Amino acid sequence: MVLRRTARRQAENIARSGFLLANGKRIGLGFILKDEDEKIDERLLQEGHKYR
């Protein structure tokens, strides 16, 4: 779940400002990300971490 959120944030940043290539060009600038409805178990949203 954490990896998905991290990847989503990186994709949003690239969509906003593009990805800088070694030759100085930017790709990916101005793309709109499609939202995929991701269901998170309600238990994970409320309980937090449990330590033993």
C-alpha positions as CSV (number, residue, x, y, z in Angstrom):
1,M,0.0,0.0,0.0
2,V,2.8,2.4,0.9
3,L,4.6,1.6,-2.4
4,R,1.4,2.4,-4.3
5,R,1.0,5.7,-2.7
6,T,4.7,6.6,-3.3
7,A,4.4,5.6,-7.0
8,R,1.2,7.6,-7.3
9,R,2.9,10.7,-5.8
10,Q,5.8,10.3,-8.2
11,A,3.5,9.9,-11.2
12,E,1.5,13.0,-10.2
13,N,4.8,15.0,-9.9
14,I,5.9,13.8,-13.4
15,A,2.5,14.6,-14.8
16,R,2.8,18.2,-13.4
17,S,6.3,19.0,-14.4
18,G,7.5,16.3,-16.7
19,F,10.5,14.0,-16.4
20,L,13.9,15.5,-17.2
21,L,16.0,13.4,-19.6
22,A,19.8,13.5,-19.8
23,N,19.6,15.5,-23.1
24,G,17.6,18.2,-21.3
25,K,14.2,17.4,-22.8
26,R,11.2,16.8,-20.6
27,I,8.7,14.0,-21.3
28,G,5.3,13.4,-19.6
29,L,4.5,17.0,-19.2
30,G,0.8,17.8,-19.0
31,F,-0.6,14.3,-18.8
32,I,-3.7,13.7,-16.7
33,L,-3.7,10.7,-14.5
34,K,-6.7,8.4,-14.4
35,D,-7.9,7.6,-10.9
36,E,-8.4,4.0,-10.2
37,D,-10.8,3.5,-7.3
38,E,-8.7,1.7,-4.7
39,K,-10.5,0.2,-1.8
40,I,-8.7,0.1,1.5
41,D,-9.9,-2.1,4.3
42,E,-11.8,0.0,6.9
43,R,-9.8,-1.8,9.7
44,L,-6.5,-0.5,8.3
45,L,-7.8,3.1,8.2
46,Q,-9.0,3.1,11.9
47,E,-6.8,0.8,14.0
48,G,-3.3,1.9,13.0
49,H,-0.3,-0.3,14.1
50,K,-0.5,-2.9,16.8
51,Y,2.7,-3.8,18.6
52,R,3.3,-7.1,20.3
